[in-house]
Amino acid sequence: MQLKNIFRIMIAGSFVGLGLSSCVSEELSAEDARKGSMSLSVDKLEPSATRAVETADFPVAIFSLSDNQEYASYEKVSLVPKQIKMPVGMYYAEAHTPGDFLKYMESPYYAGREEFEILQATNTHTKVTCRMANGSITVRFSNEFLTAFSDWTITIDDGAESALVYTKEKDGTEPETTYMRFEENNDVLNVNFKGKTQNGNSINASNKLTKKQADEQYDSDDTNFAGGDLIVIYFNPVESTEGDIKGITINADIAFDDNEAEGDFEIGVEDNTEHEGEEGGEDTPGEGGGDSDAITLNLPADMVVSSATDPSLGDTYIASEHGLKSIKVKMSSTSDAMISSLQELSGNYEGVNFINGAEVVGNQEMVRLFGDLGQTLAVPAEGDKEYTFPIGNFFTLLAYLPGEHTFTLTITDKEGNTKDGILKLTVE
């Protein structure tokens, strides 16, 4: 495939990507939409003394706060990219146990939500804590109960249409713990018992459980049942003076699981200016001098790319309060075909030599290159205070060239301050 044809495919792909990203918010300008960024990383939840929670398979989703529209979602934490380009605005992130949150479950369900804001030219950091969203119901029978009763049916409900039902035939004498999603704003659990004694007498009883019966008081004044409530219900027979079973007592222990779901989700990126030299697309110190903090260079994180990768993920925001003097872009690759293509490119367009380092500021030859390929590209003039370099325009080209491709950017402002950054793109 000829170089020119490859670049035409690349440009077509980038137009599709830009069209998708511009639909995120009609209220945002194109400049605003490419200045914010965030990444998602999830720390493994620390096991508590009672249970361990593995979070690698937790799905994660990001929503716009203004209209609750989903911005991005990931099937599981391990598939979340290191960095996500996002338009400025208010958002919230959610994470939870895989699967649907059902009324009755065999295991705890964890969920969390946290709001955050994406600002212009600023990386964002936030933390989502997932907590137990359902409560546990455990039924216990005394030895006296098991001796006295031959059969029973127990129902427990919180006002919902369906109830939790235990029978001797279905659940045996040591029922498994069930995890219930409590109805909102409900402070009563209704417990009903219908049983038959060994001599054939029928016994009916009921009780209403409330959190006011808890042995320990809650930090919150809320008396409604909620996620994390741990309820153990005990059944004991009541004998008459003649030794016959005349009734039953229903009591409960109510406690609270306060371990905050045994961990946190961390969502965000650290400020690049405070973490120079780290791998994964962060800025790295170069040979230049001066005050590198005077320059903003927001490179994406290293990533694996293909022809389907959103080109906007490669947008690199650059700024200096003193005004930009130079933006050099140098490319290297483990692919011989890529090196040959870059050499051919430099021979056809004077001043566009990515192998040795191509100047972007004021470079009209670079404008002509992209113009020949059917795309309008603006380059900054000397003294401009901000610019976004679209590295994503190379994604479709690189998709045909397996290997590791490295972009090195060197930024110099009019005060002589410099900052370098390296981005590695891998094509498998």
N, C-alpha and C positions, 0 to 999 in steps of 0.2 A: 504494500500500500504506500503511495507516495505521501511525502510529508504534508503537502498542501491539503490533500484529501483527509488525512488524519486530523489536521487542525480544523478543518471545516466540521468534521464530526464532533470535535471537542467543543467548538463554539455553539453548535446546535444543542448539545447537551446542556451547556451552561445556561442558555436561554430558558430551557425547560425548568431548570432548578430555580432560577431567579423568579420565574413566573409563579411557582408554587410558594416561595417564601413571601412574595409580596401580598399574597392573599391572607396572610395570618391576621393582619390588622389594617383596615382601611384608614385608620386614623394616624398611622405612623408614616413619617416620611421615609423615602428610600435610604437616606443617610442614617436616620435613627435606627432603622431595621437591621443595620449591619454593625452597630457599635457595641451591642451588649453580648456577653457570652457567659456561659456557665458550664460546669461539668458535673457529673453525678458519680459519686463513689460511695460504696456502702461498706462500712466496717462490720465485720462479723460480730454478731451478738454474743456477748459473753454469757456462758452458762451460769445459771444460779444454782443454789443448793438443791432446788427442787426439780428443775428440768433444763434442758439445753434446747435452744432454738437455732436451727440452721437457716440462714437467710439468703443463700445463694440463689434459690429459686423464687424468691419473692418478686412478683411483678411490680413495676414502678410506672407511674403515669404523671404527666405534668399538664395542668389545665390553666387557661386564662381565667383570672379572678373575676373579670368584668362580666363575662357571659358563660362561664363554665365550659367553654369549648376545649376539647382536648388538643393540646399542642404537640405532645409526643408521648409515646408509650413504649414500654419494653417488656417482653415476655418474662424476663427474669433479670435479676441484678447483674449476673455475669455477662449479659449482652449489652449493658449500658456503655456507650462510648465515653472516652475520657473527657471530652469537651463538646458542648453543644452551643452553636451560635443561636441566639434568640433575639427577637426585637425587644426594645425597651418596653416595660410595662410591669403590671402586677400579676403574679402567678401563684399557684399552690401545687405542691407535690404530694402524692399519695403513694403509700406502699402497704402491702398486706400479705397475709398468708395466701399461697396459691389456692385457686378454686373459689367457688361461691360461698358467701356467708349465709349459711342456712339457719333455720330456726333451732334445730337440734343437731348437734354434731358429736363425733366421738373424740374430738381433740380440741384444744384451745385454738382460737382464731385471733391473730394479731393484726392491728391496723393503726395507721398514723397519718396525720396530715399536717403540713406546715406551709405558711404563706411566705413568699419572698418577692423581692423587687429586682428587676434588671434595669440598670442605669446605663447611660451612654458611656462608652469607653471604660467600663468598669466590670471586673469579674465579681461574681456573686457567690457568697457562701451562706448556707443555711443548714439546719439540722432537723430531721424528722424523727421523732420518737414514737415507736410502735408499742402500743399497749394491748393487753388482753381485752378483746371487744365483747366476749361472751362470758357468762358466769358458769360455775360448775354446780351440778346437783348430784349429791350422793345420798343413796338410801341405805340405812343400816337396820338390821333386824337383830334383836336380842335373842339369846338362846331360849328364853321363856316364850318369846313370840313364836319361834319356829316349832316349839313343842306344842303350843296351844292351837295354832292355826294350820289347817290342811290346804287352804286355798285363799287367794286374795287378789284384788285389783286396786291399784293405787293410781290416782290421777293428780298431776300437778300442773297448774296453769297460772299465767300472769295476765289473764284477760284476753288473750289471743283466741282465735277461733279453734286452733288445735291445742291439744294438751299432751303433756308427757305422760305416758301410760306404762305402768309396771304390772306384770302378772307373774305368778309363780311359774306357770307353764313356759312363758317366754323368757323370763329373766332369771329364774332360779332363786336361790336363797341369798346370793351375794351379787346383786345387780352391779353392772359396770357404771362408772361415773358418766354422766351425760353433760354436755356443754350447751347451755341455752342462750339464745339471743333474746334478751329481755325486751318487752314492749316499752316504748318511750313513756316517761312520766307515769310509771306504775310503781306503787310502793307496797303492793300486797301480792303474796303468792298463796293461792288457794290449794290446800291439800285435802283430798277426799279418799277415804278408805272404805272398801267393802270386802269383808272377809267371812270365811266359814270356819268355825271351830272344828276340832276333831270329832266332837259328838254331833255335828250337823247344825249348830246354832249360827244364825247370821248376825254379824256385828257391823254396824255402820258408824262412821265417825268422820269429823272434818275439823280443820284448823286453818287459821289465817296467819301466815308468817309475815313479819315486817322487820325492817332493819333496826327498828328501835329495840328489838329483842337481842341485838348483838351484845356479846360480852364486853367488847371493847368499842369505844366510841370512834367515829370517823372524824378525820380532820375537816371534812366537808359537812355542812348542815343538810345536804341533799339526802332525803330518805328514800329516793327511788332506787330500785334495783338496777344495777348497771354492770358493765364488763369488769371482771376482776372479783366480783362477789363470789365467795366460796360457801356453799350451803350444804350442811350435812343434816339429814332428817332421820330421827330415831323413832321406832315404833315399839311400844311395850304393852303387853296385855294387862288388864285390870281384873282381878279376881274378886268374887263376892266372898262373904264370910263362910259360905258353904263350899268354897273352892271352885265354883263355876266361873267361866269367863263372862263377865258382864259388860266389858268395854275395852277401850284401848286409849293410850295416851300418845299424842303426836308432839314431839319436841324437836328443836333444831338448834344447831350451832351455826352462827353466821360470822364469817371473817372476811378479810379482804386481802387479795394478792397485791402487795404494794411494791413489787420489784420492777415496775415500769417496763414490762415486757423484756426484761433482761438485756437491754441494749439500745443503741441508737442507729439511725440512718443518718449519714452525712451526705448532703447534697450541695455541691458548689465547687468553686475553684478558689485556690488561694491567690492572693494578689501577686501578680507577676513581679512587681517591683520589690517585693519583700522576700521572694524565693528564687533569686537568680541562680543559675547553674544547675537546676534540677532537670532531669530528663523528662521526655514526654511533651515536647513542644513549648516548654517554658523558655524564657529569655536566658541566654548564657553570656557571660562577660567576654568581650573580644579584646583585640589589641589596642583599641582606641582609648582615649583618656577623657578627662573632664567629668562632669556630673552625669552619669548614665541615667540617673533617676529623673533627669529633666526630659527624657524621651520616653514615650509610651510605645511599646511594641507588643501587641497582643497577638501572638502566633497561636494557631490552633494546636491541639495536642497531636502527637504522632498518631497516624491512623493507617488502617488498611483501606484502600480505595478500589473502586471498580467503575465501570461506565455508568452504573446506577447510583453512585454516591452523589448526594446533593452538593452541587458546586459551592453553594453559600457557606458550607462548612469550612471551606478554605479561605474565606475572607480574612485578611490580616489588617487590623486597624493600627495605624501609625500616627503619632502626633508629637509635636514639640511646641512649647510655649514661646520658644525663641525663633521658630520658623525652620522649615526643613531646607537643607542644602543638598543632601544626596541620599538616594535610596539605591543601594547596589544589590542586585539579585544574582546569586551564583548558584549553578546547579551541577550536581555530580550524580552518578548513577552506577550501579553494578551491571546495568544492561548496555552492551555494546551498541545495540540498535538505537538506544536513546542517545548515546554520545554521538553517533553518526548523524542522527536527526538534528541535534543541536549544532553540530559543525556545519551542516548544510544550511541551517537557518542563519547562522552568522555570516555565511558567504553571500546570502541574498539580501540581507538587511544590515547595512553598516550601523554599528553602534548597538546591535542587539546580539551580543556575544555572552550567552548565559554561562558558558564554560569558564570564562575568565572573570565574569561579573559584569552584568549589563546595568547601566544607569537608567533609572526610571524617571527621575526629575527632569522635566523639560525635553524628554526624548521623543521627538516627533517620528523617528523611524519606528519606534515601538507602536505608536499610534497608527502608522501606515501599515505595519504588519497585521494588526488586528482588523484594520479597515479592509485590507485585501481579503481577509477571511470572513468578511461580512459582519463584523461587529465594531461598534463604536466604543473605543476605550479612551478615557480621559487620563492624562498623566498630570501630576502636580507641577506647579511652577515653583521656582526657588522662592522661599519665604512663606509658602503656604504652611499653615499650622497643623493640618491633618490630611490624611489620605488613607484609602483602603485599597490594598493590592489584592487582586482576585486570583489567588493561587488555585482556587477551585476550577478555573478555566483550563487547567492542565489535566484534570482528572480523566476525561474521556480519552485524551491522547495517551496517557500513561497506562490506561486499561489494556492497551495492545502490547505493552512492554513489561513483562514480568520482571520483578527485581525490587531493589530498594533505591529510591530516588530521594536525594537530599537537596533541600533548598536552604541556602545560607543568606540571610538578609543582614546588611550592614547599614545602619542609619546614622547620619551625621546632621547635626543642626547648625545654624549660622553662628553659634557660639563655640563651635568646635567640639561639642559633646558627641560621643558615639555610643551606640548600643548594637550588639549583634544578637541574632537569634537563629536557631536551626530547627527545621521541620523535616521529619522523615516520613515519606509516603511509601507504603509497601503494596506491591501488586502481586498477588499469589497466582 
